Every structure is written in structure tokens, then in C-alpha cells.
Amino acid sequence: MEPKRFLFCSLDAALIGDVARRVYEEGHDVRYYIEAESDREIADGFVHKTDDWRAESDWADVIVFDDIWVGSDIGTGRLAQDLRADGHAVVGGTPNTDLLEEDRGYAMDVLEEHGVTTLEHREFSDFGAAIEHVREHPAPYVIKPLGEVQNVKRLVYVGREADGSDVVDVLEAYEKAWGHRMKGFQLQRRAEGVEVAVCGFFDGESFVDRINFNFEHKRLFPGNIGPSTGEMGTSMFWAGRNELFSRTLGKLEGWLADEGYVGSIDLNCIVDETGIYPLEFTPRFGYPTITLQEESFESPTGEFLYDLAHGNDPDLRVHQGYQVGVRVVLPPFPFDDGKTYDENSRNAAVVFETDSREGIHIEDAKCVSVGEGGPGSEEPCDPSANDDGQWRAAGESGMPLVVTGKGTTMREAREQAYGRIDDIVIPNLYYRDDIGERWIEGEGDKLLAWGYLGPA
């Protein structure tokens, strides 16, 4: 493919830097816009930046939005829809697909209207009414915040007690601590089984043939304990339109075509021997899921995004095996504590013990060159000069890197990913060391035995 012009837009937090970097390294002209002032330095030295994305929209052959949020409100779907109406090629959603993530009740309604079975669920705006509901219908529930506060991942609570008593206790605590911000939440009946996400790329008319199946690891500590984070790591593989896809995302293909959706859409589910039960949508790129997906692309990322945005029926070639991605983090992740971040993590140097950068992906990182004046004379690397420079932590979230591995088995993928982490030194780094183990310990066998991974 001849070089194309790509404009990447982060209208809230900076998330898409590594994809922009990959596309730039493939020889395309890339400009990256970051709205949040606290994130502006992320990806410095890796790609060229712009401070006005609207002024660049006519320049771009492809515009890519990384999330549904514009600050504290959903909105990139509306922007993407309007840009497409003006003749631009855009990877992004629509107002209705944004709602799939922002309004969990709406998402369940869309699924049910298209014949997808859902778990019992109900939305509340009043804590007292929710507590009364649990007491009248005792059962284990999951508390899922709605709206802007749902981005505080640690507020998702998975009930453990059969009578729901722990859920009542948590709701009472949330009312005191978060009542001023948590304007609504969903109570969903908890189900046991294998948690698996079905992810497809949609080109405005249909799904790309390769479907991604991924397994999230949201808790901070190994063994799936501790506070919930955005994500600590992901394991995955690619397959065709199997039973799991056809009974979930496959049923929404016509609806997404009517919407004109373009991009990645992910439906997280609980699966057991009796059925498939959707939990929540991610109608956008997932993080760090997209990082691991692009590592497994055997097609050029830029060409794929260009064809996706232009409705060119992309021919996506992917690694035929298993993939593991591990998020490497720094204090105080996943919490917000400026003093702790300043003392332990800000501008932390990333030291590599080998020359290889294969499988190493940036999140909240930058590249700097140190001038002859030594410390204090640092400036961003020149991306055009292939300046390796010094990698540093950037932003304020403490998520500098994602490290990936691939293999013909999940065990091989794990070994490669963790072997690469062993060659990285960052003071105070931490990560989960069990990404992918659930598959090895039996989740894969269960999905195969239940027939969900065979042909549709």
C-alpha cells in the first residue's frame, strides 16, 4: 500500500499511542491529538503530534477515535457519524453504539431484541430501592455503575453471598462514599462459568472474517483478587464464525450495518454448559486488548485500518495460535495519588537488558533524548530520525508498557511474554504473573467440551 495519512484522536485519556506508533513505523504519515492536558506528553518522541484535530481532519485519509468519551461525556460516536456524513473515512462509532457501553440497560434491550439471552438485570437510581430489591429477591448480584463513574473500575462489585447480604452492605457503603457521583447503577444476577469476550472488527457493512476471543484479567493481583482495574492482562486466540460468535455478536450484524458502525466491538460473556450470557459491551478498541491484537496481526496495521474505514472488506491475516499480553504498571496504579506517583513513578526510566523491542508496546510512555547539557536538557526524540532515545514513564496513570508473547500453545505464549518482561527494568514495577493460566487449567477444555468453539 502507498503511504496514507492517519489522524488518531484521544478526546479524553490518551489510549491509542501504540497503534499510532505501529502505523507510523509502517511508513504512513501519522498525527496524534490528545485532549487531556495531563496526558499530553504520552507518546512524545514516538509519533508526531497535533494540537488541533479538527484542523487536520481534511488532511487525513483515515481518522481514528480511540474511545467513546469526550471528557466526562460520551460523544465520539456523534463526531464519527457526522464526519462520515461529510465524506471522511472514520474508525469510530455512532451515538447508539456509544450507548451500548454508557447505558447498560439499553445494551441489554438491544441484545434481547435480537434474540440474545441475557441475565436478569435491573437499573436503579436510588440506593434504598436497590437494597429493598435485594432483600426481597435474595441472590448473588453484580453491582455495575452507570454513566461516567463506571470508569472507576474498582466500583464494580461481584457479590459472593447467596442471600445478597454482602451486596446490601456494599450498596450502603457506596451511598455514603459515592452517592454524589453514582447517579445510577445496574444490579445483574451473578452467573458462574467461563468468562470470555467475543470481539469482531466491523467495516460498516459486516464483520471481518477473523473473530477474536479474549480472556480479561481485571483484578490487580494474581489469583484474581484485589481491586478491579481497567485490565492487568489478556490472553486470546483468533477463530472463525463459530457457535460462540453466531449466538452473540453475529446476531447484531444487521443492526451494526444499519448504524454504519466501523471499528472493534467486544461483548464480554459468561458461558456454561447451558448457555451464553452477555455481561457488557466495549463498542470501541479495548485496552490493552488492541495492543495484543495488533501484535498478532500478520497484515499491516495501517492497511487494515485503512480498508476497515473505507469499507474495503479487509483481508485480515492473524497469528494462528495463542497470544498473551501483560500490563506492566507503577505505583499508585490503579489508584489516583499524585504524591505517590511523583515520588515513585513520574518520569521513571525504562531500561532494556537486550537490544530487542519485539513484543514491547507503549501505553503511558514517551521517548526522550538527553542533550549535551545532561539532565534537564531532555526533549522528545525525533520520530523521523529513528532515535531510540530513553524510554520514560509519562502521564499520571502509571501504565507505561504492555508486553506480549505468542505461541502455538497458551503455555508458549506465556513463556515468551514473561521472558520479555524479565529483560525490562523499571524501579517499582509490578504485574500479574498468571495471565493465561486459566485457559491452561481448564477453561479451554470446558469451552471445547460445551461445543462453543466449533463451527456455527
N, C-alpha and C positions, 0 to 999 in steps of 0.2 A: 504493500500500500504506500502511496505517496504520503509524505508528511502532512498531517492535518493540524488544525488549531483547536485546542481544548481549553475551555474555561471551567474550572472547578470552583464551586461556591459553598462555603460554610457560613450560613446565616445565623448560626448560634455557635456552639462549640466547634473547634477545628477537629475534624474526624477523617477527612479523605486524603490527607497528605501523602500517605504511602502509595495510594493508587495514582495520584498525580505524579509522584516521583517515578513510578514504573512507566507510565505513559511517556513522560519526558525522556527517560533513558532509552525508550524505543525509537527516539528520533523525532517525536512530534513537538510542536510549539505549544507550551503549556503556560497558563497564567492561573494563579490561585488567589482567591479572595477569602479573607477571614474577617467576620464581623466583630467577634468578641475581642475587646481590647486586651484582655488577659491572655489570649491565645495567639496574638498576632505574630509572635516570634516562632511559633511552631512551623516546622518545615523550612525555615530560613536556611539558605545555603543548599537546599536540595532541589528547589524549583523556583521559578520566577514568580513574583507576587504582583498583585494589583490592588489598589485601594479604592476602586470603583468598578464593581462588577457590571453594573448596567451600561457603563460606557464601553465595556468590552463585548457586549452581547452581539453586536453586529459583526464584530471581528471573528467570533468563534464559529467553527464548523459544528461543534458539539458543546452544549452547556450541561454540566453535571451538578446536580444538587446532592448533598451528602446525607440529608436528614429531612424530617418534616417540619422542624421547628424554625421559626423566625423569632429569636429571643425566647420569650416565655409563652408564645402562642404558636399554634400550627399555622402553616401558611405557604410552604414551598410548593405544595400541590397546586394552589391557585396561581402562583407565579409561573410554574411549569406549564400549566394549561394555557395561560394567556400567551406565553412565549411561543408555544406550538401553534396557536391560532394566528400568530404573526409570521409564521413560516420558519421558525427556528427548530433545529433538531435538539431535543432535550431528553436527558435521562432524569426522570422525576415523576412525581405522582400527579394526583388530581385532588380537589377538595374532598371528594368522597373517600378516596383511598387513604388520605391523611386521617380521616375519622376512624378508620379501622384500628388505628393504634391509640388515638386520643380518647375515643368513646367505646369502651369495651362492650357495652350493651348493644350499640349499633353493629359492632363486628359480629356478635353472636346472632343478631337478627339476619344479617346478610348470609351467614352460613346456613341458618335454618331455612331461609327462603330458597336456598339452592340444594336442599336435601342433605345437608351435612348434620349429623347428630352432634348435639352439644350437651355438656354437663348442666345440671341445674344451677342457675345463677340468678342474681338479683342485684340491682343497683340501689344505693342509698345515698341520701344527702344528710341524713340525721343519724347520729350515733345511737341515740336512745332507741329508735325504731329498729336499727340493726341488731342491737343487743336483745331486744324483745323477740325478734325473729329467731335468733339462735336459741334462745331459751325455750321457745315454743316448738322449734324443729331441731332438737339436739342432733348434731352430727359434726364431723370434722370439716372445716371450711378453710378456704384460702382468701385472705384479705388482699385486694388489689386496688391501690389508689387510682383515681381517675384524674385526667387533666394534667396540668403542668407538674404537680407534685409527684406524679408517677415516675418521674426521672430520678427521684430519690429511691434507688433500688432497695435499700435496706428496709423500706417500709412495707414491702411485700412480706406477708406472714403466712406460713403454711401451718395450719392447725394440726395438732397431734392427738388431742384427746377426743374420744368417741362421742362425748356429750357436748363438745364445743366450749367447755368451760375456759380453756386457755384463750380461745378466740374472744370470749367476752372480756377477759382480763386485758387483752391487748387493745381491744376497742376502747375500753375505759381509759387506758393509758394514752392512746392516740388522741382521744378527745381533749385531754388536758394539754398534751405537748404539741399537737399538730392541728387542733380544731380550727385555728385561724387560717390555715393554708389548705387543709384537706377538705375541699368543697364537696367531694363525693368519692365513693369507693364501691367496688363490686365485691360481693360475697359469692364465691363459687365453691360448689361441693368438691371436696378433695377426692381425687381418684388415685389408686395405686397402679403401677405398671412401669413401662419403659417410657421415658421422656425423650422424644425425638422431634426434630424440626424438619419440615419439608420445605425446600427452598427452590424457587424457579426464577429464571430471568424471562421477562415478558417484553416483546418488541412492539407493543401497541396493537397487535392482532392475535398473537398466540405465544405459547411458551416455547423457548428454545428446547431442543430435544433432550439435552443433558439436564437431569434433575439432581439437586444436591440434598443429601440427608446428613444433618449435623446434630451433634450432641453437646449441649451447653453445660458449662461448669460454673455456676454463678456464685457459689459460696466462696468465701475468702480462703478457707483452709482446706487441706486435703481431707478426704473422707466426707466432703460436702457438709461441713459445719462452719459456724461463724456467720458474720453478717453477709447479707446478699450484696453483691457488687454488680456493676454492669455486666461483667463477664471476666473470668480468670483464665479461660482457655476453652478450646473447642476441638473436637475430633469429628471427622467427616469422611464420606465417600460419595462418589457420583454413580448414578444408575439411570435407567430409562424410565418410562412412564409406567411404573409398577402399581401394585394394588394400593399401596400407601398413598401415592400421588393421586391416583384416579378417584379415591374416595375423599380427598380433601381439596387441595388446590385445583386439581383437574376439573372439579365441578364449578369453579369460578372463572373458567377460561372465557366464556362468553361475556360475563359481567365485566371482566377486566378489559376485554376488547371494546365493549360499549363505552367504558370510561376513557379509553385511549391511554391506558397506563403503560409506562416504559420504565423498566428497571428491575431490581431484585425485589421479590416478595417472599416472606418466610412465615410459615404457620407452625407454631410450636404445639405439640400434641402429647397427650398421654395415651399409650397403647397397651391393651392387654389382650388376652385370648378371645374376649367377647366383642371388642370394638375399638374404635379410634375416636378420641375425644379432644377436639381443639381447645387450646388454652388461650393463646394470644397471637396476634399478627405483628410482624415487623414489615410494613409496606415501604421499604427503603433498604439500603445496604445495612447489614448488621456489622457490629464491631466487637471483636476483631474478626468476625466471620469472613468479611470481604477480603481481608488480608490473607487469610488461609486459602480462600477460593482462588485469588489471583496467583498465589504460589503454585496451585495445582493446574492453572490454565496452561495448556500446551499451544494454544492460539495466542497471538499477541493481544495484550490487554487493550491497547488503543484501537486496534482494528475491530475487536469485539464490541467495544463501547460505541464506536462509530456506526457499525452495522446495526446495533441494537437501537440507537437513537433514530436512525434513518429507516427502520423497518425493513432491513435487507435480509431477513431470515438468517441470522448469524450461524455460521458453522463453527460451533464451539468444540474444540478438542481439549480433553482434560486427562489428567493422570489417572490411569486405571489401577487404582489401589486404594490406600488409606492415607489420610493426612491428619496431622496433629499440630495445633497452634497453641502456644503458651504465652500469656501476657506476663511480662516482667515489669514489676512495679516498685515504687519507692514510697517511704513514709510521706504523708499520713494516709495514703490510699487505703480504703475507699472513702475516707472522711475528709472534711474540709477543716484544715487547721493551718492558717498561714504561717504562724510562728514555727511550728514543727517542720513545715515544708522549707522555709527559709534556712533553718538550722541544719537540716539533714539532706535536702534533695535539690534545691534550686541550683541550676547550672552544673549539676553533677556530671563529671566526665565519664564517658563510656570507653572502656579500654578493651581492645580485642587482642587476644593472645595468638591469633592466626591472621593471615592476610585475607582470608576468605570472608565475604559478607553474604554468602549464599544462605538463604533462609532467614536473614535478619531484616526485619521490617520496622520502619519508624512509626511511632504514634506521637507522643508528646516529646519530640526531639528536634534538634537543629544541628547544623554543621557550621563551625566557626574556624576562621584562620587567625592565628596569633601573629601579629606583626612584629617588626624588629624591636618595638618598644616593650615586648614581653606582656605579662598580664596587664589588662586594662586597655591594650591596643587591639582587642579582638573585634572582628567584624565577620558578617556572614560569608561563607565560602561563595565563590563564583560558580554557579552550576554549569556554566558553559565551559569552564576551564578544567572540568573533571578533577577538581580539587578535593581530595579525600578529607583534608582538614581534621578537626577534632569534633567527634560527636558529643553532644551535651544534652542533658535533660532540659526541656523547655516547658512553657506554660505553667500551670499551677495544679495539675491533677495527679502528677506522679505516675504516669504511664508511658515511659519512654520507648519501650520496644515490644514487639511481638516476634517470637522465634518459632519457626515452623520446621516440620520434618515430613517426609513422605516415605512410603514403603509398600511392598506387596502385601504386608500384613500390618495390622494396627501396632503390633509389638515393634516391628521395624521402624515404623513412623515415629513412635515414641522415642526409640533409642536415638534416632537421628536428631530429633528436636532437642532432647535433653543433652546430647553430646555437644550440640552447638551452644547451648546455654553455659556449659562448663567452660567454654572458651571466652566468656564475657565477664568482665569485672566492672561493677559499679558499686561504690560504697553503699551499704544498707539495702541492696536489692533483695527482693523476695518474690516467690512464685509458688504455684501449686505443682507438686511433683507427681500427681496422679491423673493427669489428663489422658484420656483414652483407656484407662484401666477398666471402666465399667463395661465397655464393649468386650474386652478380653475375658472378664469374669462372668459373662453370661448374657449380657443384653443382646449381643449379636445373635446368639443361638436362639433366644426367645423370639426375636423378630422373624428369623428364618422359619422356626417351627410353627409360628402362627400364620405363616403364609403371606406376610405383608410385603416381602421384598421380591417375590416372584412376579412374573408378567401380569399385567392387569387383565 
